[in-house]
Amino acid sequence: MPESVADLAKLVKLAKRIAELVKTPRSIVRQLFDTVVMERKLEAPNSFLHAVLLGQIRLSRTGNSELNPAKDGDALALALLALGGRQEMAGLLSSAIALGLFDRAGEANPAGRRDLVWRKIISILGHRTRTVTRPDVIVRAVPHGGVVGRAQTVIDMGGTWTNPEALHPAIVLAMRRICRIRAVRADSTVSVGSGLLIGPAAVLTNWHIVDGVPEKLPSPNLLAIQFQISRSGHPNGQAPYHFTAAEWLIAHQPMGNLLPSQPIFVGADGETRPWWEDAAMQAAWAQTLGSSLDFAIIRLKEPLGLERGYYDLTQTPGYGNLGILAFSLIGSCHAFHYPGSQDLSFSSGSFEYAATSSPNRIFHKANTTPGSSGGLLLDSNGQPVALHHAGYDTNGQGSDTIPNVGGGMAINGAIPLATIYTALSEDEKEKVKAPGKMFLVNGSLVDRRPVFGRQSLIDKVDAVAKGDLKRFLQIMVLDGLPAKPGKTFTVDILRTLLPPPKDVFVVLTPDKIKESGVETAELILKEAVPGIETAFEDASNTTEAAFFADHLIEEFSAQLKARLPGKRLWLVIDELDVKDIPDTSGRTFLDILYSKLSEIPELRIVLIGLKSVLASVPTAQLELCPLGPDEFRDLANIVERWLDQKGLGNKGIHPQVGMLLAKFMTSAAGGTPTLEELSNFVRKHLDGPLDDFLGRV
């Protein structure tokens, strides 16, 4: 495709403006240019003269003849045009500055001029070059010819060094906690951004990503989240989608003004500068923001943060004392985000203007693109500091990225995490901390026995405990189960998930059910409240079934409410795959109790072991939990999830280490152990080492 005349004219204008900054004689320019070309091993152009010639040829193809190679400045402009575009120009100029191209004779502090010149060049080129920033010489050798050679070079005078020991675990944690967000607004437009886990089931992102999404979702697909979209996390590139609660919004604040009314000013040196370099302009703009922190906290359907870990915003720099926030905004920063259609990535830059930044906006120079909004900024110590928010420029525009428009200057903006959390109400903070669903702390029972898998059971128990509709849980045993599948272990899981005093358990087996329905009702109450005396009247002048339905169930419910005020009774009947309940009056009472369950809000019933659904159980109230061989396949994956629940992921260890440990555990426990054997192996051999490593809690 032929080169655009208009595009080339813009490059000519930029090249001429840069050439005007050079006061060095043409002979030195030529020598320095040749040195850089040689060091960068360019095939074309291979010298200054070659570059001038190629620049003329490029101009002539569009009929442009405004540059005269006989003039020193025009010759340099032609040489720069020969390099290609802005990126290539910046690459060569960054090296030429270090060699002294823009130095002045007798200058006491050339480093200061080089820094100023580089700032002018990146401003001319549009600031968002991907090249390294201005170099300076640390160790120099000056040959007789006067050309400066380099041994070691600082590429960015404003850059810093980062301790990999601090950053490495931070990278691994970010891989687990940073997500991509896809939002479909009410007008059907799609927005894509990044976010981070800040609670068991809470994700923080920018409001402008989800603004326009219905607050009560008609379809879960309108707000979808993916974690760890990376080659190491999901080799096939298909990370699973996770969805939010139907009423997904915990808290938010609007975006606010991206730009002040006056985006530029003229400094004391006569140079045009952007508004963010002036403390007074910064402060005036910050005052216009008010309660506009551009954040949204999303409630997830699943407590993914319990496995992946999450950032506790009460531990972020500045929380409780925003005055000390500036101390974390010195040096390098690292942005973790999903830029464009790319995998999870991080880009590094530096915090800027920390001394004058307000608590509600800070500035940074880490590269971002559309999709980066809602990403996480870490400081040089790997600590979470801010939520990337938008790009600011001097062209009257602001966006979620930095546009290279008209050569304007630009910088990135972010919002301190401490400021966001401080802005939340106490109720909103509690919602952030809430898991939203039941879970086993550290993946274990109260006696520290590990619980592997059984997530489906935990979800079903959660639904039945809420009792909005489901009040009856049946653990159905399917064919093909391994020996000791852990069905009776269900009772221990129930007791851990539903601790006293709120929840009370009565656990019976078929052989304990009384022949008399009245005695069965009395047995249940006596087991629930040991030591009480209770008695129900026997049936008279009516059939037994009618008596149970019309009188005994009502009296049983009244006694339950009186004996256990404010509590919830779980009637668990276990071992139903071993023995049936005898066909007696006691069984009749239970069948009628099942059918009347909706009339007793304080009661939940759990049947363990049946292979079919009882006719007396109302289908609408039944939560069925099949226990089959699929529950026990891929034990390594089950163990890996348990290690995450245990807290291994919060130690900043790469996920592949967890996979290796999971495979070792299942192999050492017997290759294909039952869950009970695996649990015994872990308690015997790994409890101590895991406690030492993760900390006993």
C-alpha positions as CSV (number, residue, x, y, z in Angstrom):
1,M,0.0,0.0,0.0
2,P,1.5,3.4,-1.0
3,E,2.5,5.6,1.9
4,S,0.0,8.3,2.8
5,V,1.1,11.8,1.9
6,A,-0.5,13.2,5.1
7,D,1.2,10.6,7.3
8,L,4.6,11.3,5.8
9,A,4.0,15.1,6.2
10,K,3.4,14.5,9.9
11,L,6.7,12.5,10.2
12,V,8.6,15.3,8.3
13,K,7.3,17.8,10.8
14,L,8.3,15.7,13.8
15,A,11.8,15.1,12.3
16,K,12.4,18.8,11.6
17,R,11.3,19.7,15.2
18,I,13.8,17.2,16.6
19,A,16.6,18.3,14.3
20,E,16.1,21.9,15.5
21,L,17.2,20.8,19.0
22,V,20.6,19.8,17.7
23,K,23.4,22.4,18.0
24,T,26.2,20.0,17.2
25,P,28.3,20.5,14.0
26,R,27.3,18.3,11.1
27,S,30.6,16.4,11.2
28,I,30.0,15.3,14.8
29,V,26.4,14.5,14.0
30,R,27.5,12.3,11.2
31,Q,30.1,10.6,13.4
32,L,27.6,9.9,16.2
33,F,25.0,8.7,13.8
34,D,27.4,6.3,12.2
35,T,28.4,5.0,15.7
36,V,24.8,4.3,16.7
37,V,24.0,2.6,13.4
38,M,27.1,0.4,13.9
39,E,26.2,-0.5,17.5
40,R,22.6,-1.2,16.6
41,K,23.7,-3.3,13.6
42,L,21.3,-1.8,11.2
43,E,21.4,-3.1,7.6
44,A,19.8,0.0,6.2
45,P,20.6,2.7,6.6
46,N,24.2,1.7,7.3
47,S,25.6,5.3,7.6
48,F,24.5,8.9,7.9
49,L,25.0,9.6,4.2
50,H,23.1,6.4,3.3
51,A,20.3,7.5,5.7
52,V,20.1,11.0,4.1
53,L,19.8,9.4,0.6
54,L,17.1,6.9,1.7
55,G,15.2,9.8,3.3
56,Q,15.3,11.8,0.0
57,I,14.0,8.7,-1.9
58,R,11.2,8.3,0.6
59,L,10.2,11.9,0.3
60,S,10.4,11.9,-3.5
61,R,7.9,9.0,-3.8
62,T,5.2,11.3,-2.5
63,G,6.3,14.4,-4.4
64,N,7.6,16.1,-1.3
65,S,10.8,18.2,-1.7
66,E,10.7,20.5,1.3
67,L,13.9,19.2,2.9
68,N,17.3,20.3,1.5
69,P,20.1,17.9,2.3
70,A,22.6,20.7,2.0
71,K,21.2,22.2,5.2
72,D,22.5,20.6,8.4
73,G,19.1,20.4,10.1
74,D,17.3,19.1,7.0
75,A,20.0,16.5,6.5
76,L,19.4,15.1,10.0
77,A,15.6,15.2,9.5
78,L,16.1,13.2,6.3
79,A,18.3,10.7,8.1
80,L,15.6,10.2,10.8
81,L,13.0,9.7,8.1
82,A,15.1,6.9,6.7
83,L,14.7,4.9,10.0
84,G,10.9,4.4,9.5
85,G,8.4,5.8,12.0
86,R,8.3,7.3,15.5
87,Q,9.3,4.1,17.3
88,E,12.5,3.7,15.2
89,M,13.4,7.4,15.5
90,A,13.1,7.2,19.3
91,G,15.2,4.0,19.4
92,L,18.1,5.7,17.6
93,L,17.8,9.0,19.4
94,S,17.8,7.3,22.8
95,S,21.3,6.0,22.0
96,A,22.5,9.2,20.3
97,I,21.6,11.3,23.4
98,A,24.0,9.1,25.5
99,L,26.7,9.7,23.0
100,G,26.4,13.5,23.5
101,L,24.5,14.5,20.4
102,F,22.6,17.2,22.2
103,D,25.4,18.3,24.7
104,R,26.6,21.8,24.8
105,A,30.4,22.7,24.9
106,G,31.6,23.4,28.4
107,E,28.4,22.3,30.0
108,A,28.9,21.4,33.7
109,N,25.9,19.0,34.0
110,P,25.2,17.3,30.7
111,A,22.9,14.8,32.4
112,G,20.4,17.4,33.2
113,R,20.3,18.6,29.6
114,R,20.0,15.0,28.3
115,D,17.0,14.4,30.6
116,L,15.3,17.6,29.4
117,V,16.0,16.9,25.7
118,W,14.7,13.3,26.1
119,R,11.5,14.7,27.6
120,K,11.1,17.1,24.7
121,I,11.7,14.3,22.2
122,I,9.1,11.9,23.7
123,S,6.7,14.8,23.8
124,I,7.3,15.5,20.1
125,L,6.9,11.8,19.3
126,G,3.7,11.5,21.3
127,H,5.2,10.1,24.6
128,R,3.8,6.6,24.2
129,T,6.8,5.1,22.4
130,R,7.5,1.5,23.3
131,T,11.3,2.1,23.2
132,V,13.4,2.4,26.3
133,T,13.6,5.9,27.8
134,R,16.6,8.2,28.0
135,P,20.0,6.7,28.5
136,D,23.0,8.1,30.3
137,V,26.6,6.9,30.6
138,I,27.9,5.4,33.8
139,V,31.2,4.1,32.6
140,R,32.8,5.8,29.5
141,A,35.8,5.5,27.4
142,V,36.7,8.5,25.2
143,P,38.9,7.6,22.2
144,H,41.2,10.1,20.5
145,G,38.6,10.8,17.8
146,G,36.3,12.3,20.5
147,V,33.5,9.8,19.9
148,V,32.1,8.5,23.2
149,G,32.0,4.7,23.7
150,R,29.9,2.9,26.3
151,A,30.5,0.2,28.8
152,Q,27.4,0.3,31.0
153,T,24.4,2.4,30.4
154,V,21.4,3.6,32.5
155,I,18.5,3.6,30.0
156,D,16.0,5.5,32.2
157,M,17.3,8.1,34.6
158,G,13.9,7.9,36.4
159,G,13.9,4.1,36.5
160,T,14.6,1.9,39.5
161,W,15.8,-1.5,40.3
162,T,13.3,-4.1,41.6
163,N,14.2,-7.0,44.0
164,P,13.1,-10.2,42.3
165,E,12.7,-11.9,45.6
166,A,9.9,-9.4,46.4
167,L,8.4,-9.3,43.0
168,H,8.4,-13.1,42.2
169,P,5.7,-14.1,44.8
170,A,3.7,-11.0,43.9
171,I,3.6,-12.1,40.2
172,V,2.4,-15.6,41.2
173,L,-0.3,-14.2,43.5
174,A,-1.4,-11.8,40.7
175,M,-1.7,-14.8,38.3
176,R,-4.2,-16.3,40.6
177,R,-6.2,-13.1,41.6
178,I,-6.3,-10.9,38.5
179,C,-9.2,-11.6,36.1
180,R,-10.6,-10.5,32.8
181,I,-14.2,-9.0,32.9
182,R,-16.6,-9.1,30.0
183,A,-19.7,-7.0,30.5
184,V,-22.7,-6.6,28.2
185,R,-24.6,-3.4,28.8
186,A,-28.3,-2.9,28.5
187,D,-27.8,-1.4,25.0
188,S,-26.0,-4.6,23.9
189,T,-22.6,-3.0,23.7
190,V,-19.7,-5.0,25.1
191,S,-17.0,-3.8,27.5
192,V,-13.9,-5.7,28.4
193,G,-11.5,-4.9,31.2
194,S,-9.5,-6.3,34.1
195,G,-10.3,-6.8,37.8
196,L,-8.9,-8.3,41.0
197,L,-10.2,-10.4,43.9
198,I,-10.6,-8.4,47.1
199,G,-12.7,-10.8,49.1
200,P,-13.9,-14.4,49.1
201,A,-16.5,-13.6,46.5
202,A,-15.8,-9.9,45.6
203,V,-14.0,-8.5,42.5
204,L,-12.8,-4.9,42.2
205,T,-12.8,-3.2,38.8
206,N,-13.5,0.2,37.2
207,W,-17.1,1.5,37.1
208,H,-16.7,2.6,33.5
209,I,-16.3,-1.1,32.5
210,V,-19.6,-2.2,34.0
211,D,-21.6,1.0,33.8
212,G,-24.8,0.2,31.9
213,V,-25.0,-3.4,33.0
214,P,-28.4,-4.1,34.6
215,E,-28.0,-4.3,38.4
216,K,-30.3,-7.3,38.4
217,L,-29.0,-9.6,35.7
218,P,-31.7,-11.2,33.5
219,S,-29.0,-13.6,32.2
220,P,-25.7,-14.6,33.9
221,N,-23.9,-14.3,30.6
222,L,-24.1,-10.5,30.8
223,L,-21.3,-10.3,33.3
224,A,-18.6,-13.0,33.0
225,I,-15.2,-13.4,34.5
226,Q,-12.1,-15.4,33.6
227,F,-9.0,-16.0,35.7
228,Q,-5.5,-16.9,34.7
229,I,-5.9,-16.7,31.0
230,S,-2.3,-17.6,30.3
231,R,-0.5,-20.4,28.5
232,S,0.8,-21.9,31.8
233,G,-2.6,-21.7,33.5
234,H,-4.7,-23.0,30.6
235,P,-2.6,-24.6,27.9
236,N,-5.5,-24.9,25.5
237,G,-6.3,-21.2,26.0
238,Q,-9.9,-22.0,27.2
239,A,-10.1,-20.6,30.7
240,P,-13.5,-21.4,32.3
241,Y,-16.0,-18.6,32.7
242,H,-17.3,-17.7,36.2
243,F,-20.4,-15.8,36.8
244,T,-21.7,-13.2,39.2
245,A,-24.7,-13.2,41.6
246,A,-27.9,-12.0,39.9
247,E,-27.8,-8.8,42.1
248,W,-24.1,-8.4,41.5
249,L,-23.2,-4.8,42.6
250,I,-21.8,-4.4,46.1
251,A,-20.6,-0.8,45.8
252,H,-19.5,1.7,43.2
253,Q,-18.6,5.3,42.4
254,P,-18.7,7.1,39.0
255,M,-15.8,7.8,36.8
256,G,-15.5,11.6,37.2
257,N,-13.7,14.1,35.0
258,L,-10.8,12.7,33.1
259,L,-9.4,16.1,32.3
260,P,-9.2,19.6,33.8
261,S,-10.6,22.5,31.8
262,Q,-7.1,23.7,31.0
263,P,-4.9,20.7,30.0
264,I,-1.6,22.6,29.4
265,F,0.5,25.4,30.8
266,V,3.7,27.3,29.9
267,G,6.5,26.7,32.4
268,A,9.1,29.2,33.6
269,D,11.5,27.9,30.9
270,G,8.9,28.9,28.2
271,E,8.1,25.2,27.4
272,T,4.6,23.9,27.1
273,R,3.9,21.4,29.8
274,P,1.0,19.1,30.7
275,W,-1.4,19.9,33.6
276,W,-0.3,17.0,35.8
277,E,3.2,18.6,36.2
278,D,1.7,21.5,38.0
279,A,0.8,20.9,41.7
280,A,-1.9,23.6,41.7
281,M,-3.5,22.3,38.5
282,Q,-3.5,18.8,39.9
283,A,-5.1,20.0,43.2
284,A,-7.8,22.0,41.4
285,W,-8.7,19.0,39.2
286,A,-8.7,16.6,42.1
287,Q,-11.2,18.9,43.9
288,T,-13.7,18.5,41.0
289,L,-13.7,14.7,41.4
290,G,-15.5,14.6,44.7
291,S,-16.9,11.0,45.2
292,S,-15.8,9.9,41.8
293,L,-13.3,7.0,42.3
294,D,-14.4,5.0,39.2
295,F,-14.7,1.7,41.0
296,A,-17.2,-1.1,41.1
297,I,-17.2,-4.1,43.5
298,I,-18.8,-7.2,41.9
299,R,-20.3,-10.0,43.9
300,L,-19.4,-13.4,42.5
301,K,-21.7,-16.4,42.5
302,E,-18.9,-18.7,43.8
303,P,-16.4,-17.8,46.6
304,L,-13.4,-18.1,44.2
305,G,-11.2,-16.1,46.6
306,L,-11.2,-18.9,49.1
307,E,-9.2,-21.0,46.7
308,R,-7.3,-18.3,44.7
309,G,-6.7,-16.0,47.6
310,Y,-7.6,-12.3,47.5
311,Y,-6.1,-8.9,48.3
312,D,-7.1,-7.6,51.8
313,L,-7.5,-3.9,51.2
314,T,-7.1,-3.2,54.9
315,Q,-3.4,-4.2,54.5
316,T,-2.7,-2.0,51.5
317,P,-0.3,1.0,51.9
318,G,-2.1,4.1,53.2
319,Y,-5.2,2.4,54.7
320,G,-5.9,4.0,58.0
321,N,-3.5,6.9,57.2
322,L,-3.7,8.1,53.7
323,G,-1.0,10.7,54.5
324,I,1.7,8.0,54.3
325,L,0.6,6.7,50.9
326,A,3.2,8.8,49.0
327,F,6.0,6.7,50.6
328,S,4.8,3.7,48.5
329,L,4.6,5.8,45.3
330,I,8.4,6.1,44.9
331,G,10.2,4.2,42.2
332,S,9.0,1.4,40.0
333,C,5.4,0.2,39.6
334,H,4.1,-2.9,37.9
335,A,0.7,-3.1,36.2
336,F,-1.1,-6.5,36.0
337,H,-3.9,-6.6,33.4
338,Y,-5.4,-8.1,30.3
339,P,-4.4,-5.7,27.6
340,G,-6.5,-6.0,24.4
341,S,-7.0,-9.6,23.5
342,Q,-3.7,-10.7,25.2
343,D,-3.2,-13.1,28.0
344,L,-2.6,-11.9,31.6
345,S,0.4,-9.6,31.3
346,F,2.3,-7.1,33.3
347,S,4.1,-4.0,32.3
348,S,6.5,-1.9,34.4
349,G,7.0,1.8,34.7
350,S,7.3,4.3,37.5
351,F,5.1,6.3,39.8
352,E,5.2,10.0,39.0
353,Y,4.5,13.2,41.0
354,A,3.9,11.3,44.2
355,A,4.6,14.4,46.4
356,T,1.8,16.3,44.7
357,S,-0.7,13.6,44.0
358,S,-4.0,13.6,45.8
359,P,-5.3,10.6,47.7
360,N,-7.9,9.9,45.0
361,R,-5.6,9.9,41.9
362,I,-2.0,8.9,41.3
363,F,0.1,8.9,38.1
364,H,2.2,6.2,36.6
365,K,4.0,5.3,33.4
366,A,3.4,1.6,33.0
367,N,2.1,0.8,29.5
368,T,-1.6,0.2,29.1
369,T,-4.1,-0.5,26.3
370,P,-7.9,-1.0,26.1
371,G,-8.6,-3.9,28.4
372,S,-6.1,-2.7,31.0
373,S,-8.7,-0.7,33.0
374,G,-9.3,-2.3,36.4
375,G,-5.8,-3.8,36.5
376,L,-3.7,-3.9,39.6
377,L,-0.7,-1.7,40.3
378,L,2.1,-3.0,42.6
379,D,4.9,-1.0,44.0
380,S,8.6,-1.9,43.8
381,N,8.1,-4.2,46.9
382,G,5.3,-6.1,45.2
383,Q,2.7,-4.6,47.4
384,P,-0.8,-3.9,45.9
385,V,-1.2,-0.1,45.7
386,A,-3.7,1.1,43.2
387,L,-6.4,0.3,40.6
388,H,-5.4,1.4,37.1
389,H,-8.1,3.7,35.9
390,A,-7.5,5.7,32.7
391,G,-5.0,7.6,30.5
392,Y,-4.8,11.3,30.6
393,D,-3.5,13.5,27.7
394,T,-3.2,17.1,26.6
395,N,-5.3,16.8,23.5
396,G,-8.7,17.4,25.2
397,Q,-9.2,13.6,25.4
398,G,-9.1,11.0,28.1
399,S,-9.6,7.3,27.8
400,D,-8.8,3.9,29.3
401,T,-5.6,4.0,27.3
402,I,-3.1,6.6,26.1
403,P,-3.9,7.8,22.6
404,N,-1.0,9.0,20.4
405,V,-3.0,11.9,19.0
406,G,-1.4,15.0,17.5
407,G,1.9,14.5,19.3
408,G,0.2,15.4,22.7
409,M,1.7,14.5,26.0
410,A,0.1,11.7,28.1
411,I,0.3,9.8,31.3
412,N,-1.6,7.1,33.1
413,G,-3.8,7.5,36.1
414,A,-4.8,5.1,38.9
415,I,-6.8,5.1,42.2
416,P,-5.2,4.1,45.5
417,L,-6.8,0.9,46.9
418,A,-6.7,2.4,50.4
419,T,-8.8,5.3,49.2
420,I,-11.3,3.0,47.7
421,Y,-11.7,0.9,50.8
422,T,-11.9,4.0,53.0
423,A,-14.8,5.2,50.9
424,L,-16.9,2.1,51.6
425,S,-19.6,2.0,54.3
426,E,-19.4,-0.5,57.1
427,D,-22.2,-2.6,55.4
428,E,-20.3,-2.6,52.1
429,K,-17.1,-3.7,53.8
430,E,-19.0,-6.6,55.4
431,K,-20.3,-7.6,52.0
432,V,-16.8,-7.6,50.6
433,K,-15.7,-9.9,53.4
434,A,-18.7,-12.3,53.1
435,P,-18.0,-15.6,51.3
436,G,-21.5,-15.6,49.9
437,K,-21.6,-19.4,50.2
438,M,-20.6,-22.0,52.6
439,F,-17.1,-23.3,52.7
440,L,-14.7,-25.4,54.8
441,V,-12.0,-23.3,56.4
442,N,-8.6,-24.7,55.2
443,G,-10.5,-27.5,53.5
444,S,-10.8,-29.4,56.8
445,L,-13.2,-30.4,59.4
446,V,-13.1,-29.0,62.9
447,D,-10.9,-31.9,64.0
448,R,-8.5,-31.0,61.1
449,R,-9.3,-34.0,59.0
450,P,-8.9,-33.0,55.3
451,V,-12.0,-33.0,53.1
452,F,-11.2,-33.8,49.5
453,G,-13.7,-32.9,46.8
454,R,-17.4,-32.8,47.9
455,Q,-17.9,-29.3,46.6
456,S,-21.2,-30.3,45.1
457,L,-22.3,-31.5,48.5
458,I,-21.3,-28.2,50.1
459,D,-23.2,-26.2,47.5
460,K,-26.3,-28.3,48.1
461,V,-26.1,-27.9,51.9
462,D,-25.8,-24.2,51.4
463,A,-29.0,-24.2,49.3
464,V,-30.9,-26.3,51.8
465,A,-29.7,-24.2,54.8
466,K,-31.0,-21.0,53.2
467,G,-34.4,-22.8,52.9
468,D,-35.8,-20.4,50.3
469,L,-37.2,-23.3,48.5
470,K,-35.1,-26.4,49.1
471,R,-35.4,-28.0,52.6
472,F,-34.7,-31.6,51.9
473,L,-31.3,-33.0,51.0
474,Q,-30.8,-36.5,49.7
475,I,-27.4,-38.1,49.3
476,M,-28.0,-40.6,46.6
477,V,-25.5,-43.4,46.3
478,L,-24.9,-44.5,42.7
479,D,-23.4,-47.7,41.4
480,G,-19.6,-48.0,40.7
481,L,-18.4,-46.2,43.9
482,P,-15.1,-47.2,45.4
483,A,-15.0,-48.8,48.7
484,K,-15.6,-46.4,51.6
485,P,-16.8,-43.5,49.5
486,G,-17.3,-41.3,52.5
487,K,-21.1,-41.0,52.5
488,T,-21.2,-41.2,56.3
489,F,-18.4,-38.6,56.4
490,T,-21.3,-36.3,55.1
491,V,-22.5,-35.9,58.7
492,D,-19.1,-34.6,59.8
493,I,-19.1,-32.2,57.0
494,L,-22.6,-31.0,57.9
495,R,-21.6,-30.4,61.5
496,T,-18.5,-28.4,60.4
497,L,-20.5,-26.3,58.0
498,L,-23.3,-25.7,60.4
499,P,-21.8,-25.3,63.9
500,P,-23.8,-24.8,67.1
501,P,-25.6,-23.0,68.6
502,K,-27.7,-22.0,65.5
503,D,-27.8,-25.6,64.1
504,V,-28.8,-28.7,66.0
505,F,-28.3,-32.3,64.7
506,V,-30.3,-35.5,65.3
507,V,-28.6,-38.4,63.5
508,L,-30.5,-41.6,63.3
509,T,-30.1,-44.9,61.5
510,P,-32.9,-47.2,60.3
511,D,-32.5,-49.5,63.3
512,K,-33.1,-46.6,65.7
513,I,-36.5,-45.6,64.2
514,K,-39.3,-46.6,66.6
515,E,-42.2,-48.8,65.5
516,S,-44.6,-46.2,66.8
517,G,-44.9,-42.9,65.0
518,V,-45.6,-41.1,68.2
519,E,-42.5,-42.6,69.8
520,T,-40.5,-41.6,66.8
521,A,-41.6,-38.0,67.1
522,E,-40.7,-38.1,70.8
523,L,-37.3,-39.7,70.0
524,I,-36.4,-36.9,67.6
525,L,-37.2,-34.1,70.2
526,K,-35.4,-35.9,73.0
527,E,-32.3,-36.3,70.8
528,A,-32.5,-32.6,69.9
529,V,-32.9,-31.5,73.5
530,P,-31.4,-34.1,75.8
531,G,-33.0,-34.4,79.2
532,I,-36.5,-33.0,78.3
533,E,-39.7,-34.8,79.1
534,T,-42.1,-34.9,76.2
535,A,-45.2,-37.0,75.4
536,F,-47.7,-36.9,72.5
537,E,-51.2,-38.4,72.6
538,D,-51.9,-41.5,70.6
539,A,-54.3,-41.7,67.7
540,S,-58.0,-42.0,68.7
541,N,-61.3,-42.1,66.7
542,T,-59.4,-41.7,63.4
543,T,-56.9,-43.4,61.1
544,E,-53.3,-43.3,62.1
545,A,-52.3,-41.4,58.9
546,A,-55.0,-38.8,59.4
547,F,-54.0,-38.4,63.1
548,F,-50.3,-37.8,62.1
549,A,-51.3,-35.4,59.3
550,D,-53.9,-33.4,61.2
551,H,-52.6,-33.4,64.8
552,L,-49.1,-35.0,65.5
553,I,-47.2,-33.0,62.9
554,E,-48.7,-29.8,64.1
555,E,-47.9,-30.6,67.8
556,F,-44.4,-31.8,66.8
557,S,-43.8,-28.4,65.1
558,A,-45.0,-26.4,68.0
559,Q,-42.8,-28.4,70.5
560,L,-39.8,-27.9,68.1
561,K,-40.3,-24.2,68.0
562,A,-40.7,-24.0,71.8
563,R,-37.8,-26.3,72.7
564,L,-35.4,-24.8,70.1
565,P,-36.2,-21.1,69.8
566,G,-34.3,-19.4,67.0
567,K,-32.5,-22.6,66.1
568,R,-32.6,-25.0,63.1
569,L,-33.0,-28.7,63.5
570,W,-31.3,-31.1,61.0
571,L,-32.8,-34.6,61.0
572,V,-30.3,-36.9,59.4
573,I,-31.1,-40.5,58.6
574,D,-27.9,-42.3,57.6
575,E,-27.0,-45.8,56.3
576,L,-30.1,-46.1,54.1
577,D,-28.1,-48.0,51.6
578,V,-27.4,-50.6,54.2
579,K,-30.8,-51.1,55.7
580,D,-34.3,-50.0,55.0
581,I,-36.6,-48.3,57.5
582,P,-39.1,-51.0,58.7
583,D,-42.6,-50.5,57.3
584,T,-44.2,-49.5,60.6
585,S,-46.0,-46.6,62.1
586,G,-42.7,-44.9,62.6
587,R,-42.1,-45.0,58.9
588,T,-45.6,-43.6,58.2
589,F,-44.9,-40.7,60.5
590,L,-41.6,-39.9,58.7
591,D,-43.3,-40.1,55.3
592,I,-46.0,-37.6,56.4
593,L,-43.3,-35.4,58.0
594,Y,-41.5,-35.3,54.7
595,S,-44.7,-34.2,52.9
596,K,-45.4,-31.5,55.5
597,L,-41.9,-30.2,55.7
598,S,-42.8,-26.8,54.1
599,E,-45.0,-26.2,57.2
600,I,-42.1,-26.5,59.6
601,P,-39.6,-23.7,58.8
602,E,-37.2,-24.7,61.6
603,L,-36.6,-28.3,60.2
604,R,-34.3,-29.6,57.5
605,I,-34.1,-33.3,56.6
606,V,-31.1,-35.2,55.2
607,L,-31.3,-38.8,53.9
608,I,-28.0,-40.5,53.2
609,G,-27.7,-43.7,51.1
610,L,-30.9,-44.0,49.2
611,K,-30.6,-45.0,45.5
612,S,-34.1,-43.6,44.5
613,V,-36.3,-40.7,45.4
614,L,-39.1,-41.4,47.9
615,A,-42.6,-40.7,46.7
616,S,-43.4,-38.8,49.9
617,V,-40.7,-36.2,49.3
618,P,-42.0,-33.0,47.5
619,T,-39.9,-32.6,44.4
620,A,-39.9,-28.8,44.6
621,Q,-38.2,-29.0,48.0
622,L,-35.7,-31.7,47.2
623,E,-32.0,-31.0,46.7
624,L,-30.6,-34.1,45.2
625,C,-26.8,-34.8,45.6
626,P,-25.7,-37.9,43.7
627,L,-22.6,-39.6,45.0
628,G,-21.1,-41.6,42.1
629,P,-17.7,-42.6,40.7
630,D,-17.3,-39.3,38.9
631,E,-16.8,-37.7,42.3
632,F,-13.6,-39.6,42.8
633,R,-12.0,-39.3,39.4
634,D,-8.9,-37.2,38.8
635,L,-7.7,-37.3,42.4
636,A,-4.7,-35.1,41.6
637,N,-7.0,-32.3,40.6
638,I,-9.1,-32.8,43.8
639,V,-6.0,-32.7,46.0
640,E,-4.7,-29.6,44.1
641,R,-7.9,-27.8,44.9
642,W,-7.7,-28.9,48.5
643,L,-4.1,-27.5,48.7
644,D,-5.5,-24.2,47.4
645,Q,-8.2,-24.2,50.1
646,K,-5.5,-25.0,52.7
647,G,-3.7,-21.8,51.7
648,L,-0.8,-23.0,49.4
649,G,-1.8,-20.5,46.8
650,N,-1.3,-17.6,49.2
651,K,2.3,-18.4,49.6
652,G,3.2,-17.1,46.1
653,I,4.1,-20.6,44.8
654,H,3.7,-21.3,41.1
655,P,0.6,-23.4,40.4
656,Q,2.7,-26.1,38.8
657,V,4.3,-26.7,42.2
658,G,0.9,-27.4,43.6
659,M,0.1,-29.8,40.8
660,L,3.4,-31.7,41.4
661,L,2.7,-32.0,45.1
662,A,-0.9,-33.2,44.4
663,K,0.4,-35.9,42.1
664,F,3.0,-37.0,44.7
665,M,0.4,-37.2,47.4
666,T,-2.0,-39.4,45.4
667,S,0.9,-41.6,44.3
668,A,2.4,-42.0,47.8
669,A,-1.1,-42.7,49.2
670,G,-1.5,-45.7,47.0
671,G,-1.9,-44.6,43.4
672,T,-5.7,-44.7,43.4
673,P,-6.6,-44.3,47.1
674,T,-10.1,-43.8,48.4
675,L,-10.7,-40.4,49.9
676,E,-10.5,-41.9,53.3
677,E,-7.1,-43.4,52.6
678,L,-5.9,-40.2,51.2
679,S,-7.2,-38.3,54.3
680,N,-5.4,-40.7,56.6
681,F,-2.2,-40.4,54.6
682,V,-2.2,-36.6,54.8
683,R,-2.9,-36.6,58.5
684,K,-0.1,-39.1,59.2
685,H,2.6,-37.7,56.9
686,L,1.8,-34.1,55.9
687,D,0.0,-32.4,58.7
688,G,3.1,-31.3,60.4
689,P,5.1,-30.0,57.4
690,L,2.0,-28.3,55.9
691,D,1.3,-26.6,59.3
692,D,4.9,-25.4,59.5
693,F,4.9,-24.1,56.0
694,L,1.4,-22.5,55.8
695,G,0.9,-21.7,59.5
696,R,-1.5,-23.6,61.7
697,V,-4.9,-21.9,61.9
